[in-house]
Amino acid sequence: MAVSGVPRRPPGDEGSGLVVTVSPDAGASSERYRPLPTGLHGLDPDTVKRDQRERLRSALIELIAEKGYPAVRIVDLAKLAHVSPPTFYNLFSDKEDLLLNTYASIAESTVQTVMHAYAGSSRGRGLLEGMSAFAELAVAEPAPISLFVLGAFGAGSRMLKHRSQILDDFEERIRYSRDGDAPTGRCDCTVKFILGGIREVATLRLRNGRERELPALAVELTDWASGYPRHIPEELAIAPEESEESKQGDGTLEPSARARRAEGRLPSGRSDLPRQFVVKSQQERIVDATASIVAEKGLAALTIPEIARRANVSYQTFYGIYPSKHDAFMGAQKVGMHQALRVTVEAYDAHSEHWPQAVAASLTALIDYLVSEPAHAHLSVVDTFAASPETIEIRNASMDAFAAYLLKGQSQTPTRQVPSVTAEAIAGGVWQVLHHYIENDRIGELPCVAPQLVYLALTPYVGPAEATRAARFAGQLGSA
């Protein structure tokens, strides 16, 4: 299947939205990238440049879908788009510049389509119409929509920030359409949580080639999202002064037991310690060094010499544990995810006799762990999206484990009918809120957000009143 530009913009059209659809006819490639006529009887130069930029954007989307962003070369782009390499550099400074431009173009077109359906619907149907419009786009244009919701592996920190800014802007447009411009003065994560859940459900289908499930799921997602009150209870909203207080306390939580263990240094030279103990210590220092470097400098700055220096190990020792820096990244991710899941399960089990309190305790424990391990939190929650498909699979497995505990709510609250996609959407909503605070260096504020996350996770299953009581319980745990 090939990505094709249909229809071509008419000469003089200044729109920047990328128009792409999926065509079953691979033979359409030559027509898709056919240059406009030039010369004495051709079009004006600005129109030709716009057409060249559009062809390069389409070529990038196609090549990313085919072999991944890191493997895309400028010579490949130029060849597929029927432009010369010098022409490419006249239009874009480098491959990353083209990626940022392409992402912005896809986002503009997607957001316009969704917002038009959302705002133009009859009263009470905006969410369903907007969701359905997005689902139809995903079915018709899976490659560009995948790029919109997921980004491109290996694209670097600039792309991550660019993607986050565009998605944040989209969230604000939804919030404004729903609530107008009246400021509340208090933090309410409801819209961010709902959009995160929708995006997670869409991302999983797009990654697995199951985008045709999305139109049917639009109804379920609408039912799930519509079940929330417009705003969280006033007592759970975060006042500005509370956020400021939490910022002052950023980083004051004690490091986790794992982090304290890894801080220790074994004596140099020969040692009578068991070999497995020595290797475990070296491995923990390597994963901690990897997480710290990525959190401080970004994934692109991760190098084996820097890892070895910070971990106080030789190159030979490093290669004896991890074949490459990417394996070290995945090792660090697995350590962070495993520890986060362990503390979450332990807290859940300690309160398992009362399911809402068990969920409250597990989310509170998860947030406390993340705040105690800020470098690992950043690597696992934020940098995963720029690494590789393998790191996304590791992330997805952890989210599935968390969602499994939410599914227990359906059996413990049989009087409430919830859509089958609820647990998956809630896990995505939690992830998106965590991502927002960690990426924006506001991880110290997460303990204040925990009661809101508890309320949002439980409301579909037990209703707002019981969810509020569990949120209060989470607040008591956090202040203990």
JOKA-V428228 format. One line per field, one symbol per residue. psi: psi as a letter, one per 40 degrees, with the letter a starting at -180 (. if undefined). A space follows every 50 residues. Layout:
BEGIN
psi->???
END
This chain:
BEGIN
psi->iihihhiiiiheheiehhhiihhegdeeddddehiiiaadeaiidddddd ddddddddddddddddeiddehidddddddefiiddddeddidadddddd dddddddddddddddddddeiiheedddddddddddddddgddddddddd ahheeiddddddddddddddddddddddeaehhdeihheddddddddddd dddddddeffdeedddeddddddddeehidiiideeihidddddddddeh eeiiiidddddddihiiiaiieiiddddddddddddddddddddddeidd ehidddddddefiidddddedhdiddddddddddddddddddddddddde feehdddddddddddddddddegdddddddddedeecidddddddddddd dddddddddddegeehhiideddddddddddddddddddfffdeeddded dddddddddddeiddddddddddddddde.
END
